[in-house]
C-alpha cells in the first residue's frame, strides 16, 4: 500500500513540475487590465518575474518570464496597445513557450471558449491557428522546426449591431 501511495505522490510531483503557468482565460483577462494591473497580476502570482522594458513606437512593452527553472521557459509580453478616437485602449498580449504541449493545451482551451476557428494551416516554419469573435482576435503558432510556440491575443473594437 505504501508503495502505491509513493508512486501516486511521485506522479503528482512530476505533473506539477511540468505544469503550464498560465491559461487562455488568464491571457484574455490580461488584455482587459491596464499595464499596472497586468504587471501586478503576473508578478503577485509568483510564477512570472519582470525581465525588462522595451520602448517601441512610443509604448513601453514589458517582458515577463517564468521564475521556476523546472518549468519550460514561458514568457508574457504586455504593453502593446492601440488608442481609439473615443479614448478607449485596445491591448495585446503575447505568450511564448518552449513546450508544444502547452500550446496544444491552449488550443484546446481556446476551442472550449467558444471562439470560432477562422483559419488552420501551416507555412514553412509554423502550424497556424487563427480564432476570432466579437471581442478578441487570437493567433497561435506552433513551430515545426523548433520546440516552441506563441499566442498573440488582440482586443477588438466592439461594434454592436
Steps between C-alpha positions, in 0.01 A plus 500: 500500500782740587660427164185608314469816708864583423444447126193725504696770687785480245252524214340811652839665550600422143173637365536823696862543385384522137189702572401782273534834676215686336168413337325643196250671730785667689640631172168644387452657843841668469377687191223654712739631768710815492878452481537554876222257583637239256851535648362452852293199389804329345750577777276437801420152369869421567527314172640777281768757569548832326788473252532835322317792340537578131407832336320439169305760298461717809360211708664323789494126433558289813646149485443236769654153535420198716694481826531124545789335315317165509219635278551537126583863421188713461483873435221756498523838327257780582476867413425501129183698454298709260307807614171562323353840418255472789786446748452125542820293505523164322778286649701204375666220696764265362586167663787275393602159627768239437244222541279392208288316758411835659399633160275202437337559841439866408348401167264260679406773752439745216271257320308452824458876543261535207740693279457409135788336318538723194818348357712192552803449283877502481787689348865399471566546873171478692164335536260794519162530672289817487197539727258790509187638665351845566755580771831326415717405206731212597797374298680183610823369353665164569848475349564201275877546517554575873332413830316827550172673443333836545158654548405857413169624640373835375195681627257609232284807488150384586240639262146401601264420217 
